[in-house]
Amino acid sequence: MTAARDARSAAVVINAGSRRGAAHELAVDTMRKAGVPISSVHHVHSGEDLAGTLDRVLADGHDLIVVGGGDGTVSYAAGRVAGTNVALGVLPLGTANDFARTLEIPSNLAEACATIAEGKVVDIDLGRANGEPFLNVASVGLSVAVTEALSPRLKRYIGPLAYSFATLTAYARHKAFGARLEFPEGDHEPMEFDSLLQVAVGNGRHYGGGNTVSPTAGIDDHTLDIYAILAGPLREHVNIARLLKDGSFIEHDRVVHLTTRAVRLVTGQPLPVNLDGEIATTTPTDFTVQRNAVHVVVPQGSTSAAFDGPGAADWPPL
């Protein structure tokens, strides 16, 4: 398996506003000492800065880009490098770091740096929602309100517990909605729902600070996991919440779960769509999976993905 240390040159892009963004100097020094060929370091403070910086870094011809930040930052970067031979290294500097959890990348910064220096390269699937990228989960409903309740201050001071606090706040204000699921490849009949708490489309395995999409979900299985939670009494939603960590909630009577390669979500009126913690599009939304789209550095012992898609024989580029 090709190792990350085979890269010719690397650039580091750090979201300075992420929860642990201030630790970037130590991380860069650690990676350089471990032999990662870092030739440039960039700090971004907004989505606009991130887009422009990634464009410049890609134009410079690096074959390894190390991105430090939360899931939203990493997802955006994955969308930029998708379909290329550029490998993505991940420094999990956010609050939830669910993408890193899925790929077994350590949350400890020193160990994450060691992974980038010593790890192997795999390729993973990338979800698309109206063309916008997501790695973990896209969703409509309660999760959007949770995202809106998650202030940077709250995440900075209480960390992953911010998700529980924001969920309670959002649930108290949530209004049920109706939706229709259509399947363009014909693998399922259309489905109509009159009253929903949430619809989610999973590309990866983890989301929301360690919850599991389903017991069988993976980021290299070329399918999307769809689940719809029906509106209902509070006690039923509490029971579902208790089963989120291991994904067994999909067996609950008020949850509909299926897998597919493409789905269209239609709602009575346009609703915002949450992509890995960022509100990036609205319904109606076409969800697809881009197979083996992104090359990522993971620990040598990780079994979360393989390197078996296009470009596997050509990394690193000559």
Secondary structure, 3 states (H helix, E strand, C coil): CCEHHHCCCEEEEEECCCCCHHHHHHHHHHHHHCCCCEEEEEEECCHHHHHHHHHHHHHCCCCEEEEEECHHHHHHHHHHHCCCCCEEEEEECCCCCHHHHHCCCCCCHHHHHHHHHHCEEEEEEEEEECCEEECCEEEEEHHHHHHHHCCHHHHHHHCCHHHHHHHHHHHHHCCCEEEEEECCCCCCCCEEEEEEEEEEEECCCEECCCEECCCCCCCCCCCEEEEEEECCCHHHHHHHHCCCCCCHHHHCCCEEEEEECEEEEEECCCCEEEECCEEEEECCEEEEEEEEEEEEEECCCCCCCCCCCCCHHHCCCC
